[in-house]
Amino acid sequence: MPYFLPHYEHIPLHRLWTFATLQDDLSLSEHAHVLDCEGCRIALRACLNADNFGSVLKELKREDDKAS
């Protein structure tokens, strides 16, 4: 499921970014959600591979465009 489509249960992208950049941790329920949600796993992977938050947005936009 594309990350930017309306899906209010996704973990906010800024939370995934702060987790990926070791600025904060996710709660146990957020960790469990990432395991169950393909969109959040894709977003987390983008955060882990990006140099900055803008790169994350561009990568997720590309992913959403491919899925459309």
N, C-alpha and C positions, 0 to 999 in steps of 0.2 A: 504494500500500500504506500503510495507516495506520501512523503512527510508533510508537504504543504497543503494537501487536501484537508478539508475540515474534519478533524478527528480530535475531539476535545480531551481524549484520554492520553494523548501523547505527552511525554515528558517535555517541558519547555526546552527549546533548543539551547538557551543560555545555560540551563542546568547541565545539559550534556556537555557543553563546551567547558564549563568550569570543572566538571569531573575529568574530562579528557586531558585538561591542562594542569591537573593536580592542584587546583585552587580550592576544591571542595569535594565532598563525598556525596554519594547518592544514598538515600534511605534504603532499607531492606525492601520495601514495597516498590521503590523505583528500580532497584536491581532486578527484582522479579518481573516487573513490567518489561524491561529491556529484553529479557530472555523470551518473553511471549510476543513481543511486537516487532514485526519485521521493519516497519517504518522507523522506529526508534533505534533499532540495530544499524540500519543504514545511516541514520543521522549520527550516531555515535562513531561509526567507522569513518565518516567524513570528518568529524571533529578530531579523531586520532591522527588522521593523515594530513590535516591542513596546517598551514603556517600561521593563519590568522582567521578570524571569524568571517571576514568577507569571502574567503576561499570556501568556507563551509557553505555559505549561502549559495554561491555559484554552483558548487557541486550538487547540492540538493535540488537546485532549479534544473540542472541537467538531468538528474535522475527522474524528477517529476515530468519533464518534457518527454523522456524516453517512455515512461509508463502511460502517457496519454495517447 
